[in-house]
Amino acid sequence: MTRTILMWCAALVALMTCTSCVGQRQINELAIVTAVGIENGEKPGTIRLSAQMIRPSDARGQTGAPSGGTGEPIYSALAEGETLFEAIRNLGRFASRRVYWAHNFVIVLQEDYARNGIEDMIDFFTRNHELRMNTRVAVTSDSPAEIVSTITGLEVVPGEAVDNLFRDNKIVSQAPSSDMKNLEEAYLSTSSQPVLARLSLVSRGISNKKPQEHGSLKQVELAGAAAFKEATMVGWLSPEETRSLLFFTERLDNGIVAIGCPNNGNKLSVEFRDAKLKVTPSYRNQQPEFRISLRTKADVVESGCDTDIAKLRADIERSLEDQLKETIEATLHKAQREFHSDILKLADVFRNKFPAEWRKIGNQWSSAFSEAPIEVTVKAKVNSVVLKSVGSVK
């Protein structure tokens, strides 16, 4: 009995010695990255990386700097390398702490870099075990270093502010909800193509110190999209074209459209809701074809017309149908004629209905998609022409 007790005691002591935190990382030893910018370096063939890191002592939201602090909630560093991994390692020359990626909110790619291909970025960040797959990914024509270091909105940390723009994106619905997960999924797909949101710097903020100078502060705007063919950027979509794209890729069901009053030059706002897009594929003469039907309900929520808008119901419905159809056709034209890239995921619909035919033409889908006849019809029904109360505005 005594021997058994001694054996249990020895086992417990052994277990206690194995519970230490091997490889532990103290938070005060880490440089926590919250946003990353990637662009071409100054030397040909190099990559420049800009990392935004939290300054813990100054990121608590206070207006004054604490003792020993600078008052700036973030610290930004630039590094270059012949590869992305080398550029990241070179951050160690500037960061006094180990760079830590698990809390990164967003990766911002510069347009020129994206047009050269982003295979290396996808490969590195999907292999990195610290990076979350829900990290946002976007493209900008501005400086990504400036994007990731611009304090914008109500947040103290810029990366978090951009992440919140994505979280509330469905209210405006003019940019895709792009992250590493759906980027990798589209990149590895044999049918669909990647689409990433567009970030821009715009002068819209108002300084509290100089309220008379409207636009004296730059703000980060989330609107529009970058279209890709495999891993190479091929062009931009406008915010309106991007919203049409979201009917296909994210099942967009509501939004606001401003249309002209039928009886004067003023505008009225129409909120479409419960929108349902249906894609019907067919296969004729060795060629895919598509019929796209969009049906939606709508309410007039604001009017600048100087007459009873109930009498204008038919005109409003027709104007809404024409505008939605026009933007969908513009998006299709860009995808087919300019980009030659199936960013609308029509291949998935065709493959599901015609698997045998897909095996014949799947390898040449880019050309088959570009030449496919597509018919678009839109039907809108205005159910209410009574203006909503202010409290109902989203």
C-alpha positions in Angstrom: 0.0 0.0 0.0 2.8 2.4 1.0 4.6 1.5 -2.3 1.4 2.4 -4.3 1.1 5.7 -2.6 4.7 6.5 -3.3 4.2 5.6 -7.0 1.2 8.0 -7.2 3.1 10.8 -5.5 6.0 10.3 -7.9 3.6 10.4 -10.9 2.0 13.6 -9.6 5.4 15.3 -9.2 6.3 14.3 -12.7 3.1 15.7 -14.1 3.7 19.0 -12.2 7.1 19.4 -13.8 5.5 18.9 -17.3 2.9 21.7 -17.0 5.3 24.6 -17.5 4.6 27.0 -20.4 7.2 25.7 -22.9 7.7 28.3 -25.7 5.6 30.9 -23.9 5.5 34.4 -25.3 4.8 37.3 -23.0 2.6 40.0 -24.5 5.1 42.7 -23.5 7.7 40.9 -25.7 5.6 40.9 -28.9 5.1 43.5 -31.7 1.4 42.8 -32.4 0.6 43.5 -36.1 -2.8 44.9 -36.9 -2.5 45.9 -40.6 0.0 45.1 -43.4 0.7 46.8 -46.7 2.4 45.2 -49.6 3.9 46.9 -52.7 6.7 46.7 -55.2 10.1 47.8 -53.7 12.3 50.6 -55.0 14.7 48.1 -56.5 13.4 45.9 -59.4 12.3 42.5 -58.2 11.9 43.5 -54.6 8.9 43.7 -52.3 8.2 46.5 -49.8 6.2 45.6 -46.7 4.7 48.1 -44.3 3.5 46.8 -40.9 1.3 48.6 -38.5 1.9 47.5 -34.9 0.1 48.4 -31.7 2.0 50.6 -29.2 0.4 49.1 -26.0 1.0 52.0 -23.7 -0.7 54.5 -26.1 -3.5 52.4 -27.6 -5.9 52.7 -24.7 -7.9 55.6 -26.2 -6.8 58.5 -24.0 -6.2 61.9 -25.6 -3.0 62.6 -23.7 0.2 60.5 -23.8 1.1 58.6 -20.6 4.4 58.9 -19.0 7.1 57.7 -21.4 4.6 57.4 -24.3 4.3 59.3 -27.5 0.5 59.6 -27.7 0.5 57.6 -31.0 -1.5 54.3 -30.7 0.5 52.6 -33.5 4.0 52.2 -34.7 4.6 51.7 -38.4 7.7 50.1 -40.0 8.9 49.6 -43.6 11.1 46.8 -44.8 12.1 45.4 -48.2 13.3 42.1 -49.5 13.7 40.0 -52.6 10.8 37.8 -51.3 7.9 38.5 -49.0 9.3 36.3 -46.3 12.7 38.1 -46.5 10.9 41.5 -46.2 9.0 40.3 -43.1 12.2 39.0 -41.5 13.9 42.3 -42.2 11.3 44.0 -40.0 13.4 42.7 -37.2 15.9 45.4 -38.0 13.4 48.0 -36.9 11.0 46.3 -34.4 12.4 45.8 -30.9 9.9 43.0 -30.3 9.1 39.7 -32.1 6.6 40.4 -34.8 3.3 38.6 -34.1 0.6 38.1 -36.8 -2.3 36.4 -35.0 -4.2 39.7 -34.5 -3.7 41.1 -38.0 -6.9 42.7 -39.3 -6.2 43.5 -42.9 -3.7 43.0 -45.8 -3.6 45.9 -48.3 -2.1 45.3 -51.7 -0.9 48.0 -54.0 -2.3 48.0 -57.5 1.0 47.6 -59.4 2.0 44.7 -57.1 -1.4 43.0 -57.6 -1.1 43.4 -61.4 2.2 41.5 -61.3 0.6 38.6 -59.5 -0.1 37.8 -55.9 0.8 34.1 -55.8 3.6 34.7 -53.3 1.3 36.6 -50.9 -1.4 33.9 -51.0 1.2 31.1 -50.5 3.0 32.8 -47.6 0.0 34.0 -45.6 -1.9 30.7 -46.0 1.1 28.8 -44.8 1.7 31.1 -41.8 0.2 29.3 -38.8 -0.2 32.6 -36.9 -2.4 34.3 -39.5 -6.2 33.9 -39.3 -8.1 33.0 -42.5 -10.7 35.7 -41.8 -8.1 38.4 -42.2 -9.4 41.0 -44.7 -7.7 41.5 -48.0 -8.0 44.6 -50.2 -6.3 46.4 -53.1 -5.6 50.1 -53.3 -4.2 52.5 -56.0 -2.9 54.7 -53.2 0.1 54.0 -50.9 -0.6 51.0 -48.8 1.8 52.3 -46.2 -0.4 55.4 -45.9 -3.6 53.3 -45.8 -2.4 51.2 -42.9 -1.1 54.1 -40.9 -4.1 56.5 -41.3 -6.2 56.9 -38.2 -9.7 57.0 -39.5 -13.2 56.9 -38.1 -13.9 56.4 -34.4 -11.3 53.7 -33.8 -7.9 54.3 -32.3 -6.2 51.5 -34.3 -6.4 52.0 -38.1 -6.4 48.2 -38.8 -9.4 47.8 -36.5 -11.2 50.7 -38.2 -10.8 49.0 -41.7 -12.0 45.7 -40.2 -15.2 47.5 -38.9 -15.8 49.0 -42.4 -16.0 45.4 -43.7 -18.2 44.3 -40.8 -20.8 47.0 -41.7 -20.3 46.6 -45.4 -23.7 45.2 -46.1 -25.4 48.5 -45.2 -23.9 50.1 -48.3 -23.1 46.9 -50.3 -20.6 48.5 -52.7 -17.6 46.3 -51.9 -17.1 42.5 -51.6 -16.4 41.0 -48.1 -13.0 39.7 -49.2 -10.8 37.8 -46.8 -7.9 35.2 -47.0 -10.4 32.3 -46.9 -12.4 33.2 -50.0 -9.3 34.5 -51.7 -7.6 31.2 -51.4 -10.8 29.4 -52.3 -11.2 31.3 -55.6 -7.5 31.1 -56.4 -7.5 27.3 -56.0 -10.9 26.9 -57.9 -10.9 25.7 -61.5 -14.0 27.8 -62.3 -14.4 31.0 -60.2 -11.9 33.9 -60.0 -10.9 36.1 -57.1 -12.4 39.6 -56.4 -11.0 41.8 -53.7 -12.4 45.0 -52.1 -10.9 48.4 -53.0 -9.6 50.8 -50.3 -9.0 54.4 -51.1 -7.8 57.5 -49.3 -10.2 60.4 -49.6 -10.2 63.9 -48.1 -13.5 63.9 -46.3 -12.7 64.3 -42.6 -13.2 67.5 -40.7 -10.6 68.6 -38.2 -11.9 69.5 -34.8 -9.3 72.2 -34.6 -10.2 73.6 -38.1 -13.9 72.8 -38.7 -14.1 75.4 -41.5 -11.6 73.4 -43.6 -13.8 70.5 -44.8 -11.8 67.7 -46.2 -8.7 68.6 -44.2 -8.3 65.0 -42.9 -7.9 61.9 -45.0 -10.2 59.0 -44.4 -10.1 55.4 -45.6 -13.0 54.5 -48.0 -14.3 51.0 -48.7 -15.9 51.0 -52.2 -15.4 49.2 -55.5 -13.5 46.1 -56.2 -10.4 44.7 -58.0 -11.0 41.8 -60.4 -8.5 39.1 -60.9 -7.8 36.4 -63.4 -6.2 33.6 -61.4 -3.7 35.5 -59.3 -3.3 38.6 -61.5 -5.3 41.7 -61.2 -7.0 42.7 -64.5 -9.0 45.7 -63.7 -11.3 47.8 -61.4 -15.1 47.6 -60.8 -16.9 50.8 -59.8 -19.0 50.8 -56.6 -22.2 50.5 -58.7 -20.7 47.6 -60.8 -19.5 46.0 -57.6 -23.0 46.0 -56.1 -24.3 44.3 -59.3 -21.5 41.7 -58.8 -22.7 41.1 -55.2 -26.1 39.9 -56.6 -24.1 36.9 -58.0 -21.5 36.3 -55.4 -23.0 37.3 -52.1 -26.8 37.0 -52.8 -27.3 40.7 -52.2 -31.0 41.3 -51.4 -31.3 45.0 -50.6 -29.9 48.4 -51.3 -30.7 52.1 -52.1 -30.9 53.5 -55.7 -31.3 57.2 -56.5 -33.4 57.7 -59.7 -34.6 60.8 -61.5 -38.2 62.1 -60.9 -40.2 61.4 -64.0 -41.7 64.9 -64.0 -38.7 67.1 -63.1 -34.9 67.1 -62.7 -35.0 66.2 -59.0 -34.1 62.8 -57.5 -36.0 60.3 -55.4 -34.5 57.4 -53.3 -35.8 53.9 -53.7 -34.9 51.0 -51.4 -35.1 47.7 -53.1 -35.5 44.7 -50.9 -36.0 40.9 -51.0 -34.1 40.9 -54.3 -33.7 37.4 -55.8 -31.3 36.7 -58.7 -31.8 33.5 -60.7 -29.2 32.2 -63.2 -30.5 29.7 -65.7 -27.7 28.0 -67.9 -28.2 26.2 -71.2 -26.0 24.6 -73.7 -26.6 25.1 -77.4 -24.4 24.6 -80.5 -21.4 23.6 -78.3 -21.7 26.9 -76.4 -22.9 27.9 -72.9 -25.7 30.4 -72.6 -27.3 32.1 -69.6 -30.5 33.8 -68.7 -30.3 36.1 -65.7 -33.5 37.2 -64.0 -33.7 39.6 -61.1 -36.9 40.2 -59.2 -37.2 42.7 -56.4 -39.6 44.6 -54.2 -39.1 48.3 -53.5 -40.2 51.2 -51.4 -39.9 54.9 -52.0 -38.1 56.3 -49.0 -37.3 59.9 -50.1 -38.8 62.0 -52.8 -37.9 65.3 -54.5 -40.7 65.1 -56.9 -43.3 67.9 -56.7 -46.3 65.7 -57.3 -48.1 62.7 -55.8 -45.6 59.9 -56.2 -48.4 57.4 -56.0 -49.3 58.5 -59.6 -45.7 57.8 -60.7 -45.5 54.2 -59.5 -45.3 52.7 -63.0 -42.6 55.2 -64.0 -40.6 54.6 -60.8 -40.7 50.8 -61.3 -39.5 51.2 -64.9 -36.7 53.5 -64.0 -35.5 51.2 -61.2 -35.6 48.2 -63.6 -33.7 50.1 -66.2 -31.0 51.2 -63.8 -30.5 47.8 -62.2 -30.4 46.1 -65.6 -27.9 48.7 -66.9 -25.4 48.2 -64.1 -25.7 44.4 -64.3 -25.0 44.5 -68.0 -22.1 46.8 -67.5 -20.6 44.4 -65.0 -21.1 41.5 -67.4 -19.5 43.5 -70.2 -16.4 44.1 -68.2 -16.1 40.5 -67.0 -16.6 39.1 -70.5 -15.1 41.6 -72.9 -12.4 43.4 -70.8 -11.3 41.0 -68.1 -12.1 37.6 -69.7 -12.6 36.4 -66.2 -15.6 34.7 -64.6 -15.8 36.8 -61.5 -19.6 36.2 -61.3 -19.2 32.4 -60.6 -21.4 31.5 -63.6 -19.1 28.5 -64.2 -20.3 27.0 -60.9 -23.9 27.2 -62.0 -23.1 25.7 -65.4 -21.0 22.9 -64.0 -23.7 21.9 -61.6 -26.3 21.5 -64.3 -24.2 20.3 -67.1 -21.3 18.2 -65.6 -20.7 16.2 -68.8 -20.5 19.4 -70.9 -18.3 21.0 -68.3 -15.7 18.2 -68.7 -15.5 19.1 -72.4 -15.2 22.9 -72.1 -14.0 23.5 -68.5 -10.3 23.8 -69.6 -11.3 26.6 -72.0 -13.8 28.3 -69.8 -12.2 31.7 -70.1 -12.9 31.9 -73.8 -16.2 30.1 -73.5 -17.4 32.5 -70.8 -16.2 35.5 -72.8 -18.3 34.5 -75.8 -21.4 33.2 -74.0 -24.7 35.0 -74.9 -26.3 36.3 -71.7 -29.8 37.7 -71.4 -30.7 39.9 -68.5 -34.3 40.7 -67.3 -35.2 42.8 -64.2 -38.7 43.1 -62.7 -39.3 45.5 -59.8 -42.5 46.1 -57.9 -43.0 49.2 -55.8 -45.1 48.2 -52.9 -45.1 51.4 -50.9 -44.8 55.0 -51.9 -45.4 56.3 -48.4 -42.2 57.8 -47.0 -40.7 56.0 -44.0 -40.2 57.7 -40.7 -36.7 58.8 -39.7 -36.5 56.1 -37.1 -36.8 53.4 -39.7 -33.7 54.5 -41.6 -30.9 51.9 -41.4 
